[in-house]
């Protein structure tokens, strides 16, 4: 079990408890939980508890990948 105190604020935890059905916490980026909506869009929960749209991250091919 992790004995470290939660890095999330009370407002973030409260907002996460009140998420509508179908919403899923998928990650924590820095100190902001990332939530996936039923339609696949991502949201971020700010320390204030405010929910904002997360910037999408596109998959890219590494320029360091060497062939042969």
N, C-alpha and C positions, 0 to 999 in steps of 0.2 A: 504494500500500500504506500502511496506517496504521502509523505508527511509535510510537504511544502504547502504553505497557505495558497489559496486560490489567488491568481493574478487578475481575476475578473472582478469588476465592481458589483455592488449589490444591485444596481440598476440593470446591468447586463444580465445577471442571473435571474432577476425578476422578469425581464423581457423574454428570456429563453423559456421560462416556465409558462409564459402566456402565448407562445407561438401557436398558430392555428394547426389543426391536424394536417399531416402531409408535409410539414416543414421538418427538415433534418439538419442538425448541426454536423458539419462535415470536417471542420478544421478550426484552428485558431491561428490567426495571422497576427503576429506581434501580441497585442493584448485585446484583439477584436475577434470574437467568434464569427465564423463564416457559416451561413445557413443556406441550404439549397431549398428553393420553393418547389412545389409539385410540378411546375412547368420547366424546371431545370435552371432557372435563373438564380444567381447567387446574390445574397444580401450580406452585409456586414453590420454587426451590432457595436456601435460606438460606446466608449466608457459611460457616456451620459444615458445609455439605454436606447438612444435613437437608432432606428434601423435605416440604413442607406444602401443603395445598390453598390455591389462590389464590382470593381473593374475586372472585366473578363481577362483571362490570361490565355494567350494562344500558344499552342504547341509549336515549337520551332525546331529545326534541325540544327544541331550544334555544328559550328564551323570548325571545331577541333576534331571532328570525326575524320579519321584518315582511312583511305582505302588502300589495301594491298601492301 
